[in-house]
């Protein structure tokens, strides 16, 4: 059992790290828990789940096949209108060049995402997937908003859409577009994006078809404890039913170059959210740290606040970079950073099978 912590004049009661934390307890921990106490609790849970001290990562490339999007999220600095001079849709020749370079660098996976294009129906996406599958890569592709958009554009059900995309080569679905699963907050920053129930419905259908997915959360400094824990609770509840999430990845909103005039989340605030995610999401096996938004030093610290996964090399990344995050690391650098933090590095696949131990 974790010991009690004194925060100001408030004594935070201890919680058993081997028991499920309730919604109310998590809110109390977020608002009043000592940051080092939270880190210790999260680290204990990590050690129970991953006693071999392995920290894994995947070698992949983020390919954004188009930046044309009708959603118009206020936090996004990447999207463009169809008629913008710098809008694009990648050709097959460009896709092939990017995939070949990824393979040459030891990559095994493509994270493929784009915008909600107003003209494309499912045949465009099937053709793109089939072409990319002529290369030996895992396609971790699209997001729940994209899949919902494809279904609507094509007059298909979610079930049929996912079945057809899988048949064309879709291997797994990333958790993009979750932002914060609080509909009032979503309406303020993404009024045209699917709501939380629709996001969850895509993931539940994918899981029902035997597909693994990840879950994410993009949080802002002004998000309340109830909003953050509410997001965790929706993920935990779905995971109880399906077991289809392999990992949870929280990262803070990057305020640069967007329409939102937010304060930047501090490293300590990030670590608090990460630790609470590990404590609350007892049924999600992996928690990924966000070195791309936090840098290597905070990411190393996050490995002692519940994180056990170092994400990916990200040979290419455009969306977060457009918002001002500029951290870049090579495979050898990630291996060295993990070792320097006292952990054993391993290269993994999307389903967290170990490919190699450098």
Short mmCIF file of the C-alpha atoms (twelve columns), coordinates in Angstrom:
data_MODEL
# 
_entry.id   MODEL 
# 
loop_
_atom_site.group_PDB 
_atom_site.id 
_atom_site.type_symbol 
_atom_site.label_atom_id 
_atom_site.label_alt_id 
_atom_site.label_comp_id 
_atom_site.label_asym_id 
_atom_site.label_seq_id 
_atom_site.Cartn_x 
_atom_site.Cartn_y 
_atom_site.Cartn_z 
_atom_site.pdbx_PDB_model_num 
ATOM 1   C CA . UNK A 1   0.000   0.000  0.000   1 
ATOM 2   C CA . UNK A 2   1.234   3.444  -0.830  1 
ATOM 3   C CA . UNK A 3   1.733   5.786  2.124   1 
ATOM 4   C CA . UNK A 4   -0.239  8.966  2.778   1 
ATOM 5   C CA . UNK A 5   1.072   12.273 1.483   1 
ATOM 6   C CA . UNK A 6   0.680   15.762 2.908   1 
ATOM 7   C CA . UNK A 7   -0.104  18.367 0.235   1 
ATOM 8   C CA . UNK A 8   -0.577  21.821 1.769   1 
ATOM 9   C CA . UNK A 9   -2.992  21.247 4.633   1 
ATOM 10  C CA . UNK A 10  -4.707  18.299 2.965   1 
ATOM 11  C CA . UNK A 11  -3.854  14.740 3.942   1 
ATOM 12  C CA . UNK A 12  -4.322  12.491 0.922   1 
ATOM 13  C CA . UNK A 13  -5.339  9.010  2.017   1 
ATOM 14  C CA . UNK A 14  -3.300  6.066  0.739   1 
ATOM 15  C CA . UNK A 15  -4.547  3.769  -2.009  1 
ATOM 16  C CA . UNK A 16  -3.675  0.131  -2.602  1 
ATOM 17  C CA . UNK A 17  -1.758  -0.042 -5.868  1 
ATOM 18  C CA . UNK A 18  -3.115  -3.564 -6.472  1 
ATOM 19  C CA . UNK A 19  -6.756  -2.411 -6.266  1 
ATOM 20  C CA . UNK A 20  -8.834  -0.490 -8.771  1 
ATOM 21  C CA . UNK A 21  -8.894  3.246  -8.105  1 
ATOM 22  C CA . UNK A 22  -12.352 4.808  -8.284  1 
ATOM 23  C CA . UNK A 23  -13.302 7.917  -10.239 1 
ATOM 24  C CA . UNK A 24  -13.535 9.991  -7.058  1 
ATOM 25  C CA . UNK A 25  -10.231 8.730  -5.709  1 
ATOM 26  C CA . UNK A 26  -8.520  9.570  -8.995  1 
ATOM 27  C CA . UNK A 27  -9.912  13.114 -8.951  1 
ATOM 28  C CA . UNK A 28  -8.637  13.519 -5.387  1 
ATOM 29  C CA . UNK A 29  -5.210  12.243 -6.364  1 
ATOM 30  C CA . UNK A 30  -5.037  14.571 -9.346  1 
ATOM 31  C CA . UNK A 31  -6.071  17.640 -7.391  1 
ATOM 32  C CA . UNK A 32  -4.319  17.000 -4.084  1 
ATOM 33  C CA . UNK A 33  -1.788  14.205 -4.435  1 
ATOM 34  C CA . UNK A 34  1.896   14.907 -3.920  1 
ATOM 35  C CA . UNK A 35  3.659   14.575 -7.272  1 
ATOM 36  C CA . UNK A 36  6.370   12.272 -5.906  1 
ATOM 37  C CA . UNK A 37  3.752   10.111 -4.212  1 
ATOM 38  C CA . UNK A 38  1.871   9.808  -7.475  1 
ATOM 39  C CA . UNK A 39  5.084   8.903  -9.265  1 
ATOM 40  C CA . UNK A 40  5.881   6.196  -6.734  1 
ATOM 41  C CA . UNK A 41  2.402   4.689  -7.031  1 
ATOM 42  C CA . UNK A 42  2.573   4.701  -10.819 1 
ATOM 43  C CA . UNK A 43  6.081   3.244  -10.793 1 
ATOM 44  C CA . UNK A 44  4.919   0.427  -8.521  1 
ATOM 45  C CA . UNK A 45  2.116   -0.433 -10.929 1 
ATOM 46  C CA . UNK A 46  4.513   -0.336 -13.852 1 
ATOM 47  C CA . UNK A 47  6.855   -2.743 -12.098 1 
ATOM 48  C CA . UNK A 48  3.978   -5.145 -11.423 1 
ATOM 49  C CA . UNK A 49  3.025   -5.137 -15.099 1 
ATOM 50  C CA . UNK A 50  6.560   -5.049 -16.524 1 
ATOM 51  C CA . UNK A 51  8.949   -6.621 -14.003 1 
ATOM 52  C CA . UNK A 52  11.740  -7.173 -16.538 1 
ATOM 53  C CA . UNK A 53  12.447  -3.404 -16.752 1 
ATOM 54  C CA . UNK A 54  12.103  -3.364 -20.551 1 
ATOM 55  C CA . UNK A 55  11.296  -0.089 -22.293 1 
ATOM 56  C CA . UNK A 56  10.276  -0.686 -25.888 1 
ATOM 57  C CA . UNK A 57  9.874   1.468  -28.984 1 
ATOM 58  C CA . UNK A 58  8.925   0.982  -32.634 1 
ATOM 59  C CA . UNK A 59  10.816  2.183  -35.691 1 
ATOM 60  C CA . UNK A 60  8.243   3.825  -37.918 1 
ATOM 61  C CA . UNK A 61  7.390   6.802  -40.061 1 
ATOM 62  C CA . UNK A 62  4.379   9.112  -39.775 1 
ATOM 63  C CA . UNK A 63  3.013   9.677  -43.272 1 
ATOM 64  C CA . UNK A 64  0.275   12.268 -43.669 1 
ATOM 65  C CA . UNK A 65  -1.201  11.353 -47.048 1 
ATOM 66  C CA . UNK A 66  -3.088  14.671 -47.235 1 
ATOM 67  C CA . UNK A 67  -3.354  17.880 -45.238 1 
ATOM 68  C CA . UNK A 68  -6.754  18.746 -46.718 1 
ATOM 69  C CA . UNK A 69  -9.372  18.629 -43.974 1 
ATOM 70  C CA . UNK A 70  -12.893 19.948 -43.491 1 
ATOM 71  C CA . UNK A 71  -12.883 19.567 -39.711 1 
ATOM 72  C CA . UNK A 72  -11.159 22.858 -38.894 1 
ATOM 73  C CA . UNK A 73  -10.067 22.023 -35.334 1 
ATOM 74  C CA . UNK A 74  -8.951  25.160 -33.518 1 
ATOM 75  C CA . UNK A 75  -5.875  23.472 -32.035 1 
ATOM 76  C CA . UNK A 76  -4.547  22.142 -35.354 1 
ATOM 77  C CA . UNK A 77  -1.810  23.996 -37.211 1 
ATOM 78  C CA . UNK A 78  -1.465  21.336 -39.913 1 
ATOM 79  C CA . UNK A 79  -4.724  21.235 -41.868 1 
ATOM 80  C CA . UNK A 80  -5.437  23.185 -45.052 1 
ATOM 81  C CA . UNK A 81  -8.514  24.002 -47.093 1 
ATOM 82  C CA . UNK A 82  -8.865  22.138 -50.388 1 
ATOM 83  C CA . UNK A 83  -8.106  25.303 -52.350 1 
ATOM 84  C CA . UNK A 84  -5.116  26.427 -50.282 1 
ATOM 85  C CA . UNK A 85  -1.911  26.829 -52.311 1 
ATOM 86  C CA . UNK A 86  -0.009  24.515 -49.955 1 
ATOM 87  C CA . UNK A 87  -2.628  21.760 -49.756 1 
ATOM 88  C CA . UNK A 88  -1.584  18.336 -51.049 1 
ATOM 89  C CA . UNK A 89  -2.441  14.678 -51.596 1 
ATOM 90  C CA . UNK A 90  0.596   12.412 -51.801 1 
ATOM 91  C CA . UNK A 91  1.097   10.449 -55.012 1 
ATOM 92  C CA . UNK A 92  1.913   6.747  -55.037 1 
ATOM 93  C CA . UNK A 93  5.441   7.590  -56.171 1 
ATOM 94  C CA . UNK A 94  5.980   9.750  -53.084 1 
ATOM 95  C CA . UNK A 95  4.421   7.097  -50.823 1 
ATOM 96  C CA . UNK A 96  6.745   4.475  -52.293 1 
ATOM 97  C CA . UNK A 97  9.803   6.673  -51.786 1 
ATOM 98  C CA . UNK A 98  8.893   7.277  -48.143 1 
ATOM 99  C CA . UNK A 99  8.243   3.590  -47.475 1 
ATOM 100 C CA . UNK A 100 11.505  2.485  -49.102 1 
ATOM 101 C CA . UNK A 101 13.444  4.974  -47.004 1 
ATOM 102 C CA . UNK A 102 11.689  3.700  -43.874 1 
ATOM 103 C CA . UNK A 103 12.623  0.111  -44.670 1 
ATOM 104 C CA . UNK A 104 16.217  1.119  -45.401 1 
ATOM 105 C CA . UNK A 105 16.395  2.697  -41.924 1 
ATOM 106 C CA . UNK A 106 15.157  -0.487 -40.247 1 
ATOM 107 C CA . UNK A 107 11.543  0.621  -39.960 1 
ATOM 108 C CA . UNK A 108 8.698   -1.882 -39.809 1 
ATOM 109 C CA . UNK A 109 5.606   0.303  -39.494 1 
ATOM 110 C CA . UNK A 110 3.855   3.208  -41.188 1 
ATOM 111 C CA . UNK A 111 1.584   5.453  -39.134 1 
ATOM 112 C CA . UNK A 112 -0.740  6.713  -41.867 1 
ATOM 113 C CA . UNK A 113 -3.087  9.606  -41.173 1 
ATOM 114 C CA . UNK A 114 -4.571  12.547 -43.032 1 
ATOM 115 C CA . UNK A 115 -7.461  14.960 -42.918 1 
ATOM 116 C CA . UNK A 116 -11.173 14.597 -43.628 1 
ATOM 117 C CA . UNK A 117 -10.998 15.082 -47.381 1 
ATOM 118 C CA . UNK A 118 -14.309 16.299 -48.855 1 
ATOM 119 C CA . UNK A 119 -14.058 14.290 -52.098 1 
ATOM 120 C CA . UNK A 120 -12.636 10.851 -51.301 1 
ATOM 121 C CA . UNK A 121 -14.734 7.734  -50.742 1 
ATOM 122 C CA . UNK A 122 -13.648 4.311  -49.572 1 
ATOM 123 C CA . UNK A 123 -12.264 3.212  -52.930 1 
ATOM 124 C CA . UNK A 124 -9.490  5.836  -52.653 1 
ATOM 125 C CA . UNK A 125 -8.419  4.484  -49.257 1 
ATOM 126 C CA . UNK A 126 -8.640  0.848  -50.339 1 
ATOM 127 C CA . UNK A 127 -6.451  1.582  -53.362 1 
ATOM 128 C CA . UNK A 128 -3.893  3.413  -51.215 1 
ATOM 129 C CA . UNK A 129 -3.746  0.596  -48.650 1 
ATOM 130 C CA . UNK A 130 -3.375  -2.110 -51.297 1 
ATOM 131 C CA . UNK A 131 -0.527  -0.199 -52.917 1 
ATOM 132 C CA . UNK A 132 1.274   0.329  -49.614 1 
ATOM 133 C CA . UNK A 133 0.851   -3.339 -48.747 1 
ATOM 134 C CA . UNK A 134 3.019   -4.266 -51.736 1 
ATOM 135 C CA . UNK A 135 5.806   -3.310 -49.312 1 
ATOM 136 C CA . UNK A 136 6.508   -5.374 -46.147 1 
ATOM 137 C CA . UNK A 137 5.186   -2.832 -43.627 1 
ATOM 138 C CA . UNK A 138 2.595   -2.815 -40.859 1 
ATOM 139 C CA . UNK A 139 -0.079  -0.192 -41.549 1 
ATOM 140 C CA . UNK A 140 -1.193  1.539  -38.353 1 
ATOM 141 C CA . UNK A 141 -3.604  3.756  -40.191 1 
ATOM 142 C CA . UNK A 142 -6.372  6.333  -40.003 1 
ATOM 143 C CA . UNK A 143 -8.129  7.542  -36.865 1 
ATOM 144 C CA . UNK A 144 -11.712 7.214  -35.619 1 
ATOM 145 C CA . UNK A 145 -12.670 10.602 -37.142 1 
ATOM 146 C CA . UNK A 146 -11.195 9.530  -40.486 1 
ATOM 147 C CA . UNK A 147 -12.931 6.146  -40.421 1 
ATOM 148 C CA . UNK A 148 -16.258 7.738  -39.484 1 
ATOM 149 C CA . UNK A 149 -15.777 10.246 -42.309 1 
ATOM 150 C CA . UNK A 150 -14.976 7.475  -44.818 1 
ATOM 151 C CA . UNK A 151 -18.128 5.614  -43.761 1 
ATOM 152 C CA . UNK A 152 -20.306 8.705  -44.167 1 
ATOM 153 C CA . UNK A 153 -18.785 9.688  -47.509 1 
ATOM 154 C CA . UNK A 154 -19.302 6.156  -48.792 1 
ATOM 155 C CA . UNK A 155 -22.762 5.466  -47.359 1 
ATOM 156 C CA . UNK A 156 -21.446 2.520  -45.349 1 
ATOM 157 C CA . UNK A 157 -21.790 1.285  -41.790 1 
ATOM 158 C CA . UNK A 158 -18.780 1.386  -39.473 1 
ATOM 159 C CA . UNK A 159 -18.695 -2.403 -39.531 1 
ATOM 160 C CA . UNK A 160 -18.579 -2.595 -43.315 1 
ATOM 161 C CA . UNK A 161 -16.061 0.248  -43.552 1 
ATOM 162 C CA . UNK A 162 -13.612 -1.354 -41.149 1 
ATOM 163 C CA . UNK A 163 -14.064 -4.772 -42.764 1 
ATOM 164 C CA . UNK A 164 -13.262 -3.355 -46.197 1 
ATOM 165 C CA . UNK A 165 -10.265 -1.359 -44.964 1 
ATOM 166 C CA . UNK A 166 -8.914  -4.441 -43.197 1 
ATOM 167 C CA . UNK A 167 -9.316  -6.518 -46.349 1 
ATOM 168 C CA . UNK A 168 -7.341  -3.847 -48.234 1 
ATOM 169 C CA . UNK A 169 -4.447  -3.936 -45.765 1 
ATOM 170 C CA . UNK A 170 -5.305  -1.991 -42.609 1 
ATOM 171 C CA . UNK A 171 -3.515  -3.696 -39.699 1 
ATOM 172 C CA . UNK A 172 -4.403  -1.522 -36.698 1 
ATOM 173 C CA . UNK A 173 -5.926  1.834  -35.783 1 
ATOM 174 C CA . UNK A 174 -4.163  4.644  -33.876 1 
ATOM 175 C CA . UNK A 175 -6.003  6.615  -31.227 1 
ATOM 176 C CA . UNK A 176 -5.862  9.982  -32.947 1 
ATOM 177 C CA . UNK A 177 -8.798  12.353 -32.776 1 
ATOM 178 C CA . UNK A 178 -9.620  11.504 -29.182 1 
ATOM 179 C CA . UNK A 179 -8.332  14.805 -27.855 1 
ATOM 180 C CA . UNK A 180 -10.257 14.902 -24.560 1 
ATOM 181 C CA . UNK A 181 -13.301 12.626 -24.437 1 
ATOM 182 C CA . UNK A 182 -15.497 15.315 -22.921 1 
ATOM 183 C CA . UNK A 183 -18.132 16.537 -25.364 1 
ATOM 184 C CA . UNK A 184 -18.464 20.058 -23.992 1 
ATOM 185 C CA . UNK A 185 -14.710 20.594 -24.309 1 
ATOM 186 C CA . UNK A 186 -14.683 18.964 -27.746 1 
ATOM 187 C CA . UNK A 187 -17.354 21.328 -29.018 1 
ATOM 188 C CA . UNK A 188 -15.232 24.308 -27.990 1 
ATOM 189 C CA . UNK A 189 -12.066 23.194 -29.794 1 
ATOM 190 C CA . UNK A 190 -13.357 20.795 -32.485 1 
ATOM 191 C CA . UNK A 191 -17.020 21.603 -33.181 1 
ATOM 192 C CA . UNK A 192 -17.044 19.589 -36.422 1 
ATOM 193 C CA . UNK A 193 -15.329 16.476 -35.072 1 
ATOM 194 C CA . UNK A 194 -17.092 13.298 -33.961 1 
ATOM 195 C CA . UNK A 195 -18.186 13.157 -30.326 1 
ATOM 196 C CA . UNK A 196 -16.745 10.890 -27.662 1 
ATOM 197 C CA . UNK A 197 -19.367 8.153  -28.137 1 
ATOM 198 C CA . UNK A 198 -18.618 8.003  -31.864 1 
ATOM 199 C CA . UNK A 199 -14.869 7.806  -31.219 1 
ATOM 200 C CA . UNK A 200 -15.424 4.936  -28.815 1 
ATOM 201 C CA . UNK A 201 -17.813 3.217  -31.251 1 
ATOM 202 C CA . UNK A 202 -15.089 3.000  -33.908 1 
ATOM 203 C CA . UNK A 203 -12.695 1.446  -31.434 1 
ATOM 204 C CA . UNK A 204 -15.285 -0.999 -30.118 1 
ATOM 205 C CA . UNK A 205 -16.115 -2.181 -33.641 1 
ATOM 206 C CA . UNK A 206 -12.431 -2.563 -34.492 1 
ATOM 207 C CA . UNK A 207 -11.900 -4.608 -31.342 1 
ATOM 208 C CA . UNK A 208 -14.959 -6.727 -32.165 1 
ATOM 209 C CA . UNK A 209 -13.329 -7.579 -35.484 1 
ATOM 210 C CA . UNK A 210 -10.169 -8.713 -33.701 1 
ATOM 211 C CA . UNK A 211 -8.123  -5.597 -34.431 1 
ATOM 212 C CA . UNK A 212 -5.832  -3.988 -31.874 1 
ATOM 213 C CA . UNK A 213 -5.771  -0.215 -31.432 1 
ATOM 214 C CA . UNK A 214 -4.155  2.420  -29.270 1 
ATOM 215 C CA . UNK A 215 -5.828  5.126  -27.189 1 
ATOM 216 C CA . UNK A 216 -4.641  8.696  -26.819 1 
ATOM 217 C CA . UNK A 217 -5.440  11.892 -24.968 1 
ATOM 218 C CA . UNK A 218 -4.440  15.432 -25.867 1 
ATOM 219 C CA . UNK A 219 -5.001  17.525 -22.755 1 
ATOM 220 C CA . UNK A 220 -4.836  21.256 -22.091 1 
ATOM 221 C CA . UNK A 221 -3.704  23.194 -19.050 1 
ATOM 222 C CA . UNK A 222 -7.284  24.309 -18.373 1 
ATOM 223 C CA . UNK A 223 -8.770  20.790 -18.465 1 
ATOM 224 C CA . UNK A 224 -10.238 19.883 -15.085 1 
ATOM 225 C CA . UNK A 225 -9.520  16.776 -13.051 1 
ATOM 226 C CA . UNK A 226 -13.043 15.514 -13.792 1 
ATOM 227 C CA . UNK A 227 -12.461 15.903 -17.536 1 
ATOM 228 C CA . UNK A 228 -9.127  14.082 -17.461 1 
ATOM 229 C CA . UNK A 229 -10.319 11.256 -15.218 1 
ATOM 230 C CA . UNK A 230 -13.522 11.072 -17.265 1 
ATOM 231 C CA . UNK A 231 -11.395 10.430 -20.359 1 
ATOM 232 C CA . UNK A 232 -9.491  7.700  -18.515 1 
ATOM 233 C CA . UNK A 233 -12.767 6.169  -17.341 1 
ATOM 234 C CA . UNK A 234 -14.193 5.904  -20.861 1 
ATOM 235 C CA . UNK A 235 -11.033 4.126  -22.024 1 
ATOM 236 C CA . UNK A 236 -11.004 1.806  -18.998 1 
ATOM 237 C CA . UNK A 237 -14.683 0.919  -19.407 1 
ATOM 238 C CA . UNK A 238 -14.282 0.010  -23.078 1 
ATOM 239 C CA . UNK A 239 -11.130 -1.958 -22.309 1 
ATOM 240 C CA . UNK A 240 -13.054 -3.934 -19.688 1 
ATOM 241 C CA . UNK A 241 -15.446 -5.025 -22.436 1 
ATOM 242 C CA . UNK A 242 -13.030 -5.632 -25.311 1 
ATOM 243 C CA . UNK A 243 -9.393  -5.789 -24.197 1 
ATOM 244 C CA . UNK A 244 -8.432  -4.287 -27.561 1 
ATOM 245 C CA . UNK A 245 -6.238  -1.352 -26.516 1 
ATOM 246 C CA . UNK A 246 -2.527  -2.124 -26.482 1 
ATOM 247 C CA . UNK A 247 -1.388  1.235  -25.122 1 
ATOM 248 C CA . UNK A 248 -2.444  4.640  -23.850 1 
ATOM 249 C CA . UNK A 249 -0.580  7.767  -24.953 1 
ATOM 250 C CA . UNK A 250 -1.272  11.111 -23.239 1 
ATOM 251 C CA . UNK A 251 0.374   14.289 -24.489 1 
ATOM 252 C CA . UNK A 252 -0.177  17.993 -23.834 1 
ATOM 253 C CA . UNK A 253 -1.610  20.383 -26.387 1 
ATOM 254 C CA . UNK A 254 1.114   22.347 -28.171 1 
ATOM 255 C CA . UNK A 255 -0.045  25.983 -28.281 1 
ATOM 256 C CA . UNK A 256 2.315   27.241 -30.978 1 
ATOM 257 C CA . UNK A 257 0.799   28.274 -34.322 1 
ATOM 258 C CA . UNK A 258 -2.793  27.305 -33.474 1 
ATOM 259 C CA . UNK A 259 -5.979  29.328 -33.013 1 
ATOM 260 C CA . UNK A 260 -6.083  28.516 -29.288 1 
ATOM 261 C CA . UNK A 261 -4.284  30.920 -26.976 1 
ATOM 262 C CA . UNK A 262 -3.462  28.392 -24.259 1 
ATOM 263 C CA . UNK A 263 -0.741  28.353 -21.660 1 
ATOM 264 C CA . UNK A 264 1.777   25.584 -22.141 1 
ATOM 265 C CA . UNK A 265 1.477   22.519 -19.907 1 
ATOM 266 C CA . UNK A 266 4.503   22.272 -17.609 1 
ATOM 267 C CA . UNK A 267 6.623   19.119 -17.295 1 
ATOM 268 C CA . UNK A 268 5.316   18.522 -13.765 1 
ATOM 269 C CA . UNK A 269 1.728   18.795 -14.981 1 
ATOM 270 C CA . UNK A 270 2.514   16.324 -17.742 1 
ATOM 271 C CA . UNK A 271 4.066   13.875 -15.274 1 
ATOM 272 C CA . UNK A 272 1.007   14.156 -13.012 1 
ATOM 273 C CA . UNK A 273 -1.323  13.179 -15.859 1 
ATOM 274 C CA . UNK A 274 0.966   10.356 -17.010 1 
ATOM 275 C CA . UNK A 275 1.255   8.904  -13.494 1 
ATOM 276 C CA . UNK A 276 -2.488  9.039  -12.956 1 
ATOM 277 C CA . UNK A 277 -3.048  7.323  -16.298 1 
ATOM 278 C CA . UNK A 278 -0.868  4.410  -15.168 1 
ATOM 279 C CA . UNK A 279 -2.667  4.256  -11.822 1 
ATOM 280 C CA . UNK A 280 -6.200  4.427  -13.256 1 
ATOM 281 C CA . UNK A 281 -5.819  2.397  -16.451 1 
ATOM 282 C CA . UNK A 282 -5.062  -0.867 -14.707 1 
ATOM 283 C CA . UNK A 283 -6.312  -2.900 -17.685 1 
ATOM 284 C CA . UNK A 284 -4.235  -1.167 -20.393 1 
ATOM 285 C CA . UNK A 285 -0.846  -2.892 -20.519 1 
ATOM 286 C CA . UNK A 286 1.355   -0.079 -21.817 1 
ATOM 287 C CA . UNK A 287 1.727   3.645  -21.139 1 
ATOM 288 C CA . UNK A 288 3.723   5.597  -23.701 1 
ATOM 289 C CA . UNK A 289 5.828   8.632  -22.858 1 
ATOM 290 C CA . UNK A 290 5.814   11.607 -25.235 1 
ATOM 291 C CA . UNK A 291 9.413   12.550 -25.939 1 
ATOM 292 C CA . UNK A 292 8.295   14.328 -29.101 1 
ATOM 293 C CA . UNK A 293 6.480   16.981 -27.014 1 
ATOM 294 C CA . UNK A 294 8.547   16.812 -23.808 1 
ATOM 295 C CA . UNK A 295 12.115  16.134 -24.869 1 
ATOM 296 C CA . UNK A 296 14.435  13.374 -23.705 1 
ATOM 297 C CA . UNK A 297 15.008  14.450 -20.077 1 
ATOM 298 C CA . UNK A 298 11.323  14.658 -19.159 1 
ATOM 299 C CA . UNK A 299 10.706  11.448 -21.097 1 
ATOM 300 C CA . UNK A 300 13.388  9.678  -19.042 1 
ATOM 301 C CA . UNK A 301 11.755  10.936 -15.848 1 
ATOM 302 C CA . UNK A 302 8.377   9.751  -17.134 1 
ATOM 303 C CA . UNK A 303 9.721   6.188  -17.133 1 
ATOM 304 C CA . UNK A 304 9.685   6.460  -13.321 1 
ATOM 305 C CA . UNK A 305 6.151   7.914  -13.379 1 
ATOM 306 C CA . UNK A 306 4.484   4.872  -14.927 1 
ATOM 307 C CA . UNK A 307 5.713   4.925  -18.526 1 
ATOM 308 C CA . UNK A 308 7.144   1.748  -20.033 1 
ATOM 309 C CA . UNK A 309 7.091   2.581  -23.734 1 
ATOM 310 C CA . UNK A 310 9.216   5.160  -25.567 1 
ATOM 311 C CA . UNK A 311 6.900   5.493  -28.534 1 
ATOM 312 C CA . UNK A 312 8.606   5.490  -31.876 1 
ATOM 313 C CA . UNK A 313 11.604  6.826  -33.740 1 
ATOM 314 C CA . UNK A 314 9.266   8.877  -35.977 1 
ATOM 315 C CA . UNK A 315 11.447  9.079  -39.058 1 
ATOM 316 C CA . UNK A 316 8.943   11.710 -40.178 1 
ATOM 317 C CA . UNK A 317 6.352   13.677 -38.170 1 
ATOM 318 C CA . UNK A 318 4.383   16.683 -39.402 1 
ATOM 319 C CA . UNK A 319 1.313   17.408 -37.278 1 
ATOM 320 C CA . UNK A 320 2.935   18.067 -33.902 1 
ATOM 321 C CA . UNK A 321 5.864   19.752 -35.630 1 
ATOM 322 C CA . UNK A 322 3.443   22.190 -37.283 1 
ATOM 323 C CA . UNK A 323 2.378   23.263 -33.795 1 
ATOM 324 C CA . UNK A 324 5.962   24.006 -32.773 1 
ATOM 325 C CA . UNK A 325 7.316   20.784 -31.214 1 
ATOM 326 C CA . UNK A 326 10.751  20.163 -32.711 1 
ATOM 327 C CA . UNK A 327 12.276  17.264 -30.773 1 
ATOM 328 C CA . UNK A 328 13.880  14.617 -33.007 1 
ATOM 329 C CA . UNK A 329 15.715  11.426 -32.039 1 
ATOM 330 C CA . UNK A 330 17.409  8.645  -33.993 1 
ATOM 331 C CA . UNK A 331 17.256  4.948  -33.134 1 
ATOM 332 C CA . UNK A 332 20.716  4.931  -31.544 1 
ATOM 333 C CA . UNK A 333 19.837  7.998  -29.470 1 
ATOM 334 C CA . UNK A 334 16.648  6.405  -28.125 1 
ATOM 335 C CA . UNK A 335 18.558  3.250  -27.185 1 
ATOM 336 C CA . UNK A 336 21.144  5.341  -25.315 1 
ATOM 337 C CA . UNK A 337 18.497  7.436  -23.541 1 
ATOM 338 C CA . UNK A 338 16.638  4.326  -22.321 1 
ATOM 339 C CA . UNK A 339 19.851  2.723  -21.073 1 
ATOM 340 C CA . UNK A 340 20.980  5.919  -19.376 1 
ATOM 341 C CA . UNK A 341 17.685  5.993  -17.475 1 
ATOM 342 C CA . UNK A 342 18.399  2.502  -16.117 1 
ATOM 343 C CA . UNK A 343 16.142  0.419  -18.383 1 
ATOM 344 C CA . UNK A 344 16.620  -2.269 -21.037 1 
ATOM 345 C CA . UNK A 345 15.758  -1.062 -24.560 1 
ATOM 346 C CA . UNK A 346 13.853  -3.230 -27.022 1 
ATOM 347 C CA . UNK A 347 12.456  -2.728 -30.507 1 
ATOM 348 C CA . UNK A 348 8.811   -3.790 -30.725 1 
ATOM 349 C CA . UNK A 349 5.920   -4.024 -33.141 1 
ATOM 350 C CA . UNK A 350 2.506   -2.372 -32.759 1 
ATOM 351 C CA . UNK A 351 1.131   -5.317 -30.778 1 
ATOM 352 C CA . UNK A 352 4.115   -5.063 -28.399 1 
ATOM 353 C CA . UNK A 353 5.849   -8.194 -29.558 1 
ATOM 354 C CA . UNK A 354 9.612   -7.783 -29.164 1 
ATOM 355 C CA . UNK A 355 11.478  -7.744 -32.485 1 
ATOM 356 C CA . UNK A 356 15.002  -7.274 -31.121 1 
ATOM 357 C CA . UNK A 357 16.958  -6.265 -28.042 1 
ATOM 358 C CA . UNK A 358 19.796  -3.950 -29.113 1 
# 
